[in-house]
Structures are given as structure tokens and as C-alpha cells.
């Protein structure tokens, strides 16, 4: 069984992070009159903004062959055997996570591992995981 899930994205959050990445550029230009001194920092900031955008837009969740996969850009790929998932619950955590929204779920698996995600349809994901592992405790 292969099924992918849309990721919920808080666009205001993406825009805020992107603005933080590029906000220093005008100040770099205004404080330095020599173009050669500002081009490298500007390029670094623009590449950072593109990388952050790629990670946000490249976040994916899917189930394949009783495995739950979380992919965030080119930096993170988590593979969780569904039979190892212990619980799924709502969370208000603001920790860095492969979740470009603050409407988040906390998935606990193995003995001490956990990951925060933000699927668009949380109930559908939980129901599909429950079909594979009926012992998952769900608190949405």
C-alpha cells in the first residue's frame, strides 16, 4: 500500500522565515559602497533563503509497505516502521521539525523516539496508520 499525504503549510510562517533570511541584504548594500564587498554576503543570504524554501516546499509524508516516511527537502528522511508507532497526539510544540505549520502532530515510536509533523488531514493519516497497527494510541 502506497499513500502520500499533503503537508499543511502556514504561509505566513514560510514568508516570515524567508524575510528573515533576506532582510539583511538592503543593510549590507547601504553600509558598504564597494560592490565587491556586498556580493558574496548577498549571494549567501539568497542561497539560504532558497534552501529554506526548498525544505518547506519539499516536505512530504507517505506510507509504503508498512513504513511511514517523512522527507524534508534534501536534509532529512525518516523511516518509521508503523508497528513501532506507539502514539499520535496533537502538540503545540514550536521545536524545529519537518512541519511547516503550527497545527502539528507528535508521533512517538520505538521506546524514546518522537517526531513532529503537520499533515493537512490529520485524521486520515491517523486512521491509515491504525489500519496497519491497531495498537497506536490516538489523541487528536
N, C-alpha and C positions, 0 to 999 in steps of 0.2 A: 504494500500500500504506500503510495507516494501522495503527499498532500502538502501544499505550501499555504502559508498564512500571511496575509497582508500585515504590514507593520504600521502601527499608529504613530503618526508624526505630529508633534506640536510645532507648527511652522514658526510661531513666534520665538520658540527656543532655538531653532536652527538659524533664524535670522540674527538673533542676539549673539550666538556664538560666532557666526560669520562676521558680524560687525566688530566684535572684539578682536578677531584676527586681523582685520584690515584697518581698523580705526587709527593705528599709529602712523599709517602711510602719509597722510597730509602733514602731520607734525614733523616727520622726517624731512619732507621737502621744504617746509617753512624754516627749519632750523639750520639747514645746510644749503649753501649756494652752489656747491660743486656737485654737478650731476653724477659724477663717478662715485661719490661717497654715498649716494642715496639709492642707487640702482640695485645693489646687492641686498640690502635690508628689505627693500620693497619686493623684490622677487621672492625672498624667503617668506615674507608675510603672505604674499599671494599664493605661493605653493602650500603653505599651511592652511589657508582658507579653502583651497581646492581639496586638500586631503581630508579636512574635517567634513566638508560637504559630501565627499565620496563615501566616507564611513557612514554618515547619517543615511544617505540615499542607498547605500549598498547593504543595509541591514536586512537579513532575511531569516525567516523561521520556517522549518519544514520537518515533516515526519517521513522517514523512508525506512522500510524493513525493521520496524520496531525500535528505531533510533530517532531521537529528537535532535535536530541540528539547529544551531544558532550561528549565523555568519554575520560579521560586522566588517564590511569592507575587506581589505587585504590583511588586516591585523589580527582578527580573531575568528576562530572556528571551533565551536564547542560541539562535541558529540556526546549525547546523554542516552544510554540505554533506558528505554521507557520503564522497564521493570525495576530500575534503580530509583525512579522518582518516588519520593515519599509524600510530598505535599505541594499544593499550589494555593497561594493566597495573595490577596491584594496587599500592596505595600505603598507607603508614602515616602520611601527612601529616595534621597536625592543623590545617592552614590553614583559614580560613573558606572555605566552599564551599557550593554547593547540594546538600549531602549530610548529612542529619540522622542519620547513622550513622558509626561509625568503621571500618566494613567498606567500604572505598572503592576506586574505580577512577580511574585517571588517564587521561584521553583527551587525546592530543596531536594537534593538527590544524594546518593551514597550515604555516608554517615554524617559528614560535616559540610558537604559542598552545597553551594547555592548560587543562583544566577537570577538577575532581574531582567525581565523582558517587557515589551509593550505591544502585544498583538492587537490588531484592530478589533477582532471578535474574540474576546477572552473566553466566553462561554463555549464557543465552538471548539477552540483549542483544548480546553479542559475536557470536554465531552469526548473528543477524539483520543486524547491520552487515556481517559478512563476506559475506553473500549479495549485498549491494549493491556492496561494494568488497572484492574478494578479496585486495588488496594490504595490508590492515591487518595489522600485526604484533600478535599477541595473546599476552600472557604473564600468565595467570591462575594 
